[in-house]
Amino acid sequence: MADRTELRVSSQQAAEATENPGRFSRLPERIRPQDTVETRPATLPDPARDTYNADEWLIRYCG
């Protein structure tokens, strides 16, 4: 007798699943790999670092 009850319950669940697909009815939207990666510099640029002038020694010592 329990088998028939289980069969009825499972058939009801199957009917509900076909009527209302719900959350798992389709796959989620595709996400491009480019959209999953964030790129940014490991350190912030130092403005004082780029102020070196390679020819400055010529002005100071040879001028």
PDB file with one MODEL, atoms N, CA, C and O in Angstrom:
MODEL        1
ATOM      1  N   MET A   1       0.807  -1.186   0.000  1.00  0.00           N
ATOM      2  CA  MET A   1       0.000   0.000   0.000  1.00  0.00           C
ATOM      3  C   MET A   1       0.863   1.267   0.000  1.00  0.00           C
ATOM      4  O   MET A   1       0.491   2.273  -0.606  1.00  0.00           O
ATOM      5  N   ALA A   2       2.009   1.218   0.676  1.00  0.00           N
ATOM      6  CA  ALA A   2       2.889   2.377   0.742  1.00  0.00           C
ATOM      7  C   ALA A   2       3.467   2.703  -0.632  1.00  0.00           C
ATOM      8  O   ALA A   2       3.737   3.862  -0.944  1.00  0.00           O
ATOM      9  N   ASP A   3       3.653   1.660  -1.453  1.00  0.00           N
ATOM     10  CA  ASP A   3       4.208   1.896  -2.786  1.00  0.00           C
ATOM     11  C   ASP A   3       3.276   2.758  -3.633  1.00  0.00           C
ATOM     12  O   ASP A   3       3.729   3.633  -4.372  1.00  0.00           O
ATOM     13  N   ARG A   4       1.976   2.508  -3.522  1.00  0.00           N
ATOM     14  CA  ARG A   4       1.027   3.283  -4.312  1.00  0.00           C
ATOM     15  C   ARG A   4       0.990   4.744  -3.837  1.00  0.00           C
ATOM     16  O   ARG A   4       0.862   5.661  -4.649  1.00  0.00           O
ATOM     17  N   THR A   5       1.100   4.949  -2.550  1.00  0.00           N
ATOM     18  CA  THR A   5       1.094   6.303  -2.010  1.00  0.00           C
ATOM     19  C   THR A   5       2.329   7.053  -2.499  1.00  0.00           C
ATOM     20  O   THR A   5       2.234   8.210  -2.907  1.00  0.00           O
ATOM     21  N   GLU A   6       3.478   6.399  -2.458  1.00  0.00           N
ATOM     22  CA  GLU A   6       4.716   7.015  -2.936  1.00  0.00           C
ATOM     23  C   GLU A   6       4.617   7.305  -4.424  1.00  0.00           C
ATOM     24  O   GLU A   6       5.103   8.332  -4.896  1.00  0.00           O
ATOM     25  N   LEU A   7       3.982   6.391  -5.167  1.00  0.00           N
ATOM     26  CA  LEU A   7       3.829   6.575  -6.603  1.00  0.00           C
ATOM     27  C   LEU A   7       2.947   7.789  -6.889  1.00  0.00           C
ATOM     28  O   LEU A   7       3.243   8.573  -7.790  1.00  0.00           O
ATOM     29  N   ARG A   8       1.866   7.947  -6.124  1.00  0.00           N
ATOM     30  CA  ARG A   8       0.985   9.079  -6.310  1.00  0.00           C
ATOM     31  C   ARG A   8       1.710  10.395  -5.989  1.00  0.00           C
ATOM     32  O   ARG A   8       1.573  11.384  -6.709  1.00  0.00           O
ATOM     33  N   VAL A   9       2.469  10.386  -4.916  1.00  0.00           N
ATOM     34  CA  VAL A   9       3.187  11.591  -4.519  1.00  0.00           C
ATOM     35  C   VAL A   9       4.214  11.949  -5.582  1.00  0.00           C
ATOM     36  O   VAL A   9       4.333  13.115  -5.959  1.00  0.00           O
ATOM     37  N   SER A  10       4.951  10.967  -6.067  1.00  0.00           N
ATOM     38  CA  SER A  10       5.963  11.268  -7.072  1.00  0.00           C
ATOM     39  C   SER A  10       5.319  11.700  -8.384  1.00  0.00           C
ATOM     40  O   SER A  10       5.878  12.548  -9.079  1.00  0.00           O
ATOM     41  N   SER A  11       4.176  11.154  -8.743  1.00  0.00           N
ATOM     42  CA  SER A  11       3.516  11.597  -9.973  1.00  0.00           C
ATOM     43  C   SER A  11       2.970  13.010  -9.807  1.00  0.00           C
ATOM     44  O   SER A  11       2.970  13.784 -10.765  1.00  0.00           O
ATOM     45  N   GLN A  12       2.506  13.362  -8.609  1.00  0.00           N
ATOM     46  CA  GLN A  12       2.059  14.726  -8.360  1.00  0.00           C
ATOM     47  C   GLN A  12       3.235  15.696  -8.446  1.00  0.00           C
ATOM     48  O   GLN A  12       3.109  16.785  -9.005  1.00  0.00           O
ATOM     49  N   GLN A  13       4.359  15.301  -7.899  1.00  0.00           N
ATOM     50  CA  GLN A  13       5.547  16.148  -7.957  1.00  0.00           C
ATOM     51  C   GLN A  13       6.002  16.337  -9.398  1.00  0.00           C
ATOM     52  O   GLN A  13       6.412  17.431  -9.785  1.00  0.00           O
ATOM     53  N   ALA A  14       5.932  15.283 -10.183  1.00  0.00           N
ATOM     54  CA  ALA A  14       6.325  15.382 -11.590  1.00  0.00           C
ATOM     55  C   ALA A  14       5.379  16.314 -12.341  1.00  0.00           C
ATOM     56  O   ALA A  14       5.822  17.098 -13.181  1.00  0.00           O
ATOM     57  N   ALA A  15       4.097  16.238 -12.050  1.00  0.00           N
ATOM     58  CA  ALA A  15       3.128  17.110 -12.711  1.00  0.00           C
ATOM     59  C   ALA A  15       3.380  18.565 -12.327  1.00  0.00           C
ATOM     60  O   ALA A  15       3.319  19.451 -13.179  1.00  0.00           O
ATOM     61  N   GLU A  16       3.662  18.813 -11.059  1.00  0.00           N
ATOM     62  CA  GLU A  16       3.947  20.175 -10.617  1.00  0.00           C
ATOM     63  C   GLU A  16       5.223  20.699 -11.263  1.00  0.00           C
ATOM     64  O   GLU A  16       5.316  21.875 -11.612  1.00  0.00           O
ATOM     65  N   ALA A  17       6.204  19.816 -11.417  1.00  0.00           N
ATOM     66  CA  ALA A  17       7.480  20.234 -12.010  1.00  0.00           C
ATOM     67  C   ALA A  17       7.305  20.623 -13.482  1.00  0.00           C
ATOM     68  O   ALA A  17       7.953  21.555 -13.957  1.00  0.00           O
ATOM     69  N   THR A  18       6.446  19.924 -14.192  1.00  0.00           N
ATOM     70  CA  THR A  18       6.242  20.266 -15.604  1.00  0.00           C
ATOM     71  C   THR A  18       5.388  21.525 -15.752  1.00  0.00           C
ATOM     72  O   THR A  18       5.567  22.285 -16.704  1.00  0.00           O
ATOM     73  N   GLU A  19       4.458  21.751 -14.814  1.00  0.00           N
ATOM     74  CA  GLU A  19       3.622  22.944 -14.892  1.00  0.00           C
ATOM     75  C   GLU A  19       4.390  24.197 -14.489  1.00  0.00           C
ATOM     76  O   GLU A  19       4.256  25.246 -15.120  1.00  0.00           O
ATOM     77  N   ASN A  20       5.183  24.085 -13.453  1.00  0.00           N
ATOM     78  CA  ASN A  20       5.916  25.223 -12.926  1.00  0.00           C
ATOM     79  C   ASN A  20       7.402  24.874 -12.911  1.00  0.00           C
ATOM     80  O   ASN A  20       7.890  24.315 -11.929  1.00  0.00           O
ATOM     81  N   PRO A  21       8.130  25.194 -13.985  1.00  0.00           N
ATOM     82  CA  PRO A  21       9.533  24.788 -14.050  1.00  0.00           C
ATOM     83  C   PRO A  21      10.382  25.418 -12.947  1.00  0.00           C
ATOM     84  O   PRO A  21      11.328  24.797 -12.462  1.00  0.00           O
ATOM     85  N   GLY A  22      10.053  26.635 -12.553  1.00  0.00           N
ATOM     86  CA  GLY A  22      10.724  27.246 -11.414  1.00  0.00           C
ATOM     87  C   GLY A  22      12.168  27.617 -11.649  1.00  0.00           C
ATOM     88  O   GLY A  22      12.564  28.007 -12.748  1.00  0.00           O
ATOM     89  N   ARG A  23      12.922  27.490 -10.621  1.00  0.00           N
ATOM     90  CA  ARG A  23      14.283  28.016 -10.565  1.00  0.00           C
ATOM     91  C   ARG A  23      15.274  27.278 -11.469  1.00  0.00           C
ATOM     92  O   ARG A  23      16.176  27.904 -12.024  1.00  0.00           O
ATOM     93  N   PHE A  24      15.128  25.996 -11.622  1.00  0.00           N
ATOM     94  CA  PHE A  24      16.127  25.202 -12.339  1.00  0.00           C
ATOM     95  C   PHE A  24      15.687  24.828 -13.748  1.00  0.00           C
ATOM     96  O   PHE A  24      16.142  23.819 -14.288  1.00  0.00           O
ATOM     97  N   SER A  25      14.819  25.614 -14.345  1.00  0.00           N
ATOM     98  CA  SER A  25      14.301  25.268 -15.663  1.00  0.00           C
ATOM     99  C   SER A  25      15.272  25.561 -16.794  1.00  0.00           C
ATOM    100  O   SER A  25      15.185  24.942 -17.854  1.00  0.00           O
ATOM    101  N   ARG A  26      16.202  26.503 -16.587  1.00  0.00           N
ATOM    102  CA  ARG A  26      17.154  26.834 -17.652  1.00  0.00           C
ATOM    103  C   ARG A  26      18.497  27.217 -17.040  1.00  0.00           C
ATOM    104  O   ARG A  26      18.606  27.507 -15.848  1.00  0.00           O
ATOM    105  N   LEU A  27      19.495  27.208 -17.885  1.00  0.00           N
ATOM    106  CA  LEU A  27      20.837  27.557 -17.439  1.00  0.00           C
ATOM    107  C   LEU A  27      20.957  29.064 -17.242  1.00  0.00           C
ATOM    108  O   LEU A  27      20.242  29.830 -17.889  1.00  0.00           O
ATOM    109  N   PRO A  28      21.845  29.493 -16.365  1.00  0.00           N
ATOM    110  CA  PRO A  28      22.029  30.937 -16.181  1.00  0.00           C
ATOM    111  C   PRO A  28      22.657  31.575 -17.409  1.00  0.00           C
ATOM    112  O   PRO A  28      23.203  30.882 -18.268  1.00  0.00           O
ATOM    113  N   GLU A  29      22.578  32.876 -17.486  1.00  0.00           N
ATOM    114  CA  GLU A  29      23.172  33.608 -18.605  1.00  0.00           C
ATOM    115  C   GLU A  29      24.681  33.370 -18.639  1.00  0.00           C
ATOM    116  O   GLU A  29      25.327  33.238 -17.599  1.00  0.00           O
ATOM    117  N   ARG A  30      25.224  33.318 -19.845  1.00  0.00           N
ATOM    118  CA  ARG A  30      26.669  33.123 -19.982  1.00  0.00           C
ATOM    119  C   ARG A  30      27.419  34.383 -19.583  1.00  0.00           C
ATOM    120  O   ARG A  30      26.972  35.500 -19.842  1.00  0.00           O
ATOM    121  N   ILE A  31      28.559  34.184 -18.952  1.00  0.00           N
ATOM    122  CA  ILE A  31      29.429  35.291 -18.566  1.00  0.00           C
ATOM    123  C   ILE A  31      30.737  35.123 -19.319  1.00  0.00           C
ATOM    124  O   ILE A  31      31.374  34.072 -19.255  1.00  0.00           O
ATOM    125  N   ARG A  32      31.130  36.168 -20.033  1.00  0.00           N
ATOM    126  CA  ARG A  32      32.374  36.099 -20.790  1.00  0.00           C
ATOM    127  C   ARG A  32      33.560  36.090 -19.839  1.00  0.00           C
ATOM    128  O   ARG A  32      33.504  36.735 -18.793  1.00  0.00           O
ATOM    129  N   PRO A  33      34.640  35.374 -20.171  1.00  0.00           N
ATOM    130  CA  PRO A  33      35.819  35.380 -19.296  1.00  0.00           C
ATOM    131  C   PRO A  33      36.402  36.776 -19.092  1.00  0.00           C
ATOM    132  O   PRO A  33      36.967  37.057 -18.035  1.00  0.00           O
ATOM    133  N   GLN A  34      36.272  37.655 -20.087  1.00  0.00           N
ATOM    134  CA  GLN A  34      36.781  39.018 -19.945  1.00  0.00           C
ATOM    135  C   GLN A  34      36.044  39.767 -18.837  1.00  0.00           C
ATOM    136  O   GLN A  34      36.605  40.670 -18.217  1.00  0.00           O
ATOM    137  N   ASP A  35      34.803  39.399 -18.592  1.00  0.00           N
ATOM    138  CA  ASP A  35      34.012  40.082 -17.574  1.00  0.00           C
ATOM    139  C   ASP A  35      34.273  39.551 -16.167  1.00  0.00           C
ATOM    140  O   ASP A  35      33.795  40.132 -15.193  1.00  0.00           O
ATOM    141  N   THR A  36      35.015  38.468 -16.046  1.00  0.00           N
ATOM    142  CA  THR A  36      35.254  37.876 -14.730  1.00  0.00           C
ATOM    143  C   THR A  36      36.588  38.292 -14.139  1.00  0.00           C
ATOM    144  O   THR A  36      36.879  37.953 -12.992  1.00  0.00           O
ATOM    145  N   VAL A  37      37.408  39.019 -14.892  1.00  0.00           N
ATOM    146  CA  VAL A  37      38.744  39.390 -14.423  1.00  0.00           C
ATOM    147  C   VAL A  37      38.833  40.905 -14.293  1.00  0.00           C
ATOM    148  O   VAL A  37      38.401  41.644 -15.178  1.00  0.00           O
ATOM    149  N   GLU A  38      39.388  41.349 -13.195  1.00  0.00           N
ATOM    150  CA  GLU A  38      39.608  42.781 -13.000  1.00  0.00           C
ATOM    151  C   GLU A  38      41.107  43.016 -12.963  1.00  0.00           C
ATOM    152  O   GLU A  38      41.828  42.376 -12.197  1.00  0.00           O
ATOM    153  N   THR A  39      41.566  43.926 -13.786  1.00  0.00           N
ATOM    154  CA  THR A  39      42.994  44.223 -13.806  1.00  0.00           C
ATOM    155  C   THR A  39      43.230  45.621 -13.267  1.00  0.00           C
ATOM    156  O   THR A  39      42.546  46.576 -13.635  1.00  0.00           O
ATOM    157  N   ARG A  40      44.207  45.716 -12.393  1.00  0.00           N
ATOM    158  CA  ARG A  40      44.631  47.003 -11.873  1.00  0.00           C
ATOM    159  C   ARG A  40      46.079  46.880 -11.429  1.00  0.00           C
ATOM    160  O   ARG A  40      46.528  45.774 -11.130  1.00  0.00           O
ATOM    161  N   PRO A  41      46.820  47.972 -11.375  1.00  0.00           N
ATOM    162  CA  PRO A  41      48.236  47.886 -11.030  1.00  0.00           C
ATOM    163  C   PRO A  41      48.429  47.393  -9.598  1.00  0.00           C
ATOM    164  O   PRO A  41      47.609  47.657  -8.719  1.00  0.00           O
ATOM    165  N   ALA A  42      49.531  46.670  -9.382  1.00  0.00           N
ATOM    166  CA  ALA A  42      49.819  46.143  -8.052  1.00  0.00           C
ATOM    167  C   ALA A  42      50.177  47.261  -7.092  1.00  0.00           C
ATOM    168  O   ALA A  42      49.871  47.175  -5.902  1.00  0.00           O
ATOM    169  N   THR A  43      50.820  48.306  -7.586  1.00  0.00           N
ATOM    170  CA  THR A  43      51.145  49.464  -6.761  1.00  0.00           C
ATOM    171  C   THR A  43      50.669  50.723  -7.464  1.00  0.00           C
ATOM    172  O   THR A  43      50.530  50.754  -8.686  1.00  0.00           O
ATOM    173  N   LEU A  44      50.427  51.739  -6.691  1.00  0.00           N
ATOM    174  CA  LEU A  44      50.024  53.011  -7.289  1.00  0.00           C
ATOM    175  C   LEU A  44      51.240  53.684  -7.906  1.00  0.00           C
ATOM    176  O   LEU A  44      52.336  53.571  -7.358  1.00  0.00           O
ATOM    177  N   PRO A  45      51.086  54.370  -9.015  1.00  0.00           N
ATOM    178  CA  PRO A  45      52.223  55.052  -9.633  1.00  0.00           C
ATOM    179  C   PRO A  45      52.742  56.177  -8.720  1.00  0.00           C
ATOM    180  O   PRO A  45      51.964  56.923  -8.125  1.00  0.00           O
ATOM    181  N   ASP A  46      54.060  56.274  -8.628  1.00  0.00           N
ATOM    182  CA  ASP A  46      54.697  57.297  -7.804  1.00  0.00           C
ATOM    183  C   ASP A  46      55.127  58.442  -8.713  1.00  0.00           C
ATOM    184  O   ASP A  46      56.003  58.251  -9.556  1.00  0.00           O
ATOM    185  N   PRO A  47      54.539  59.622  -8.565  1.00  0.00           N
ATOM    186  CA  PRO A  47      54.894  60.724  -9.462  1.00  0.00           C
ATOM    187  C   PRO A  47      56.345  61.172  -9.279  1.00  0.00           C
ATOM    188  O   PRO A  47      56.951  61.658 -10.234  1.00  0.00           O
ATOM    189  N   ALA A  48      56.912  61.026  -8.103  1.00  0.00           N
ATOM    190  CA  ALA A  48      58.298  61.441  -7.878  1.00  0.00           C
ATOM    191  C   ALA A  48      59.279  60.496  -8.574  1.00  0.00           C
ATOM    192  O   ALA A  48      60.409  60.887  -8.867  1.00  0.00           O
ATOM    193  N   ARG A  49      58.870  59.297  -8.832  1.00  0.00           N
ATOM    194  CA  ARG A  49      59.752  58.323  -9.473  1.00  0.00           C
ATOM    195  C   ARG A  49      60.062  58.708 -10.919  1.00  0.00           C
ATOM    196  O   ARG A  49      61.167  58.461 -11.401  1.00  0.00           O
ATOM    197  N   ASP A  50      59.116  59.296 -11.596  1.00  0.00           N
ATOM    198  CA  ASP A  50      59.284  59.621 -13.011  1.00  0.00           C
ATOM    199  C   ASP A  50      59.883  61.006 -13.244  1.00  0.00           C
ATOM    200  O   ASP A  50      59.948  61.454 -14.388  1.00  0.00           O
ATOM    201  N   THR A  51      60.315  61.687 -12.205  1.00  0.00           N
ATOM    202  CA  THR A  51      60.868  63.031 -12.382  1.00  0.00           C
ATOM    203  C   THR A  51      62.365  63.002 -12.662  1.00  0.00           C
ATOM    204  O   THR A  51      62.955  64.058 -12.887  1.00  0.00           O
ATOM    205  N   TYR A  52      62.992  61.849 -12.659  1.00  0.00           N
ATOM    206  CA  TYR A  52      64.433  61.749 -12.921  1.00  0.00           C
ATOM    207  C   TYR A  52      64.723  62.125 -14.363  1.00  0.00           C
ATOM    208  O   TYR A  52      64.052  61.659 -15.284  1.00  0.00           O
ATOM    209  N   ASN A  53      65.716  62.963 -14.549  1.00  0.00           N
ATOM    210  CA  ASN A  53      66.137  63.366 -15.876  1.00  0.00           C
ATOM    211  C   ASN A  53      67.537  62.797 -16.086  1.00  0.00           C
ATOM    212  O   ASN A  53      68.464  63.141 -15.353  1.00  0.00           O
ATOM    213  N   ALA A  54      67.692  61.939 -17.073  1.00  0.00           N
ATOM    214  CA  ALA A  54      68.969  61.270 -17.312  1.00  0.00           C
ATOM    215  C   ALA A  54      70.073  62.256 -17.702  1.00  0.00           C
ATOM    216  O   ALA A  54      71.250  61.971 -17.481  1.00  0.00           O
ATOM    217  N   ASP A  55      69.725  63.387 -18.267  1.00  0.00           N
ATOM    218  CA  ASP A  55      70.724  64.366 -18.688  1.00  0.00           C
ATOM    219  C   ASP A  55      71.000  65.435 -17.632  1.00  0.00           C
ATOM    220  O   ASP A  55      71.771  66.362 -17.878  1.00  0.00           O
ATOM    221  N   GLU A  56      70.383  65.313 -16.473  1.00  0.00           N
ATOM    222  CA  GLU A  56      70.569  66.337 -15.444  1.00  0.00           C
ATOM    223  C   GLU A  56      72.018  66.423 -14.968  1.00  0.00           C
ATOM    224  O   GLU A  56      72.481  67.517 -14.647  1.00  0.00           O
ATOM    225  N   TRP A  57      72.739  65.323 -14.910  1.00  0.00           N
ATOM    226  CA  TRP A  57      74.126  65.341 -14.459  1.00  0.00           C
ATOM    227  C   TRP A  57      75.005  66.169 -15.398  1.00  0.00           C
ATOM    228  O   TRP A  57      75.986  66.777 -14.971  1.00  0.00           O
ATOM    229  N   LEU A  58      74.634  66.183 -16.706  1.00  0.00           N
ATOM    230  CA  LEU A  58      75.380  66.993 -17.648  1.00  0.00           C
ATOM    231  C   LEU A  58      75.279  68.480 -17.317  1.00  0.00           C
ATOM    232  O   LEU A  58      76.253  69.227 -17.413  1.00  0.00           O
ATOM    233  N   ILE A  59      74.080  68.884 -16.928  1.00  0.00           N
ATOM    234  CA  ILE A  59      73.860  70.293 -16.595  1.00  0.00           C
ATOM    235  C   ILE A  59      74.598  70.659 -15.309  1.00  0.00           C
ATOM    236  O   ILE A  59      75.187  71.736 -15.215  1.00  0.00           O
ATOM    237  N   ARG A  60      74.566  69.769 -14.323  1.00  0.00           N
ATOM    238  CA  ARG A  60      75.158  70.085 -13.021  1.00  0.00           C
ATOM    239  C   ARG A  60      76.684  70.038 -13.049  1.00  0.00           C
ATOM    240  O   ARG A  60      77.337  70.915 -12.482  1.00  0.00           O
ATOM    241  N   TYR A  61      77.250  69.047 -13.687  1.00  0.00           N
ATOM    242  CA  TYR A  61      78.688  68.823 -13.553  1.00  0.00           C
ATOM    243  C   TYR A  61      79.517  69.261 -14.761  1.00  0.00           C
ATOM    244  O   TYR A  61      80.718  69.489 -14.619  1.00  0.00           O
ATOM    245  N   CYS A  62      78.936  69.381 -15.896  1.00  0.00           N
ATOM    246  CA  CYS A  62      79.703  69.743 -17.084  1.00  0.00           C
ATOM    247  C   CYS A  62      79.395  71.160 -17.554  1.00  0.00           C
ATOM    248  O   CYS A  62      79.931  71.598 -18.573  1.00  0.00           O
ATOM    249  N   GLY A  63      78.585  71.849 -16.866  1.00  0.00           N
ATOM    250  CA  GLY A  63      78.144  73.129 -17.359  1.00  0.00           C
ATOM    251  C   GLY A  63      78.824  74.305 -16.787  1.00  0.00           C
ATOM    252  O   GLY A  63      78.509  75.438 -17.152  1.00  0.00           O
TER     253      GLY A  63
ENDMDL
END
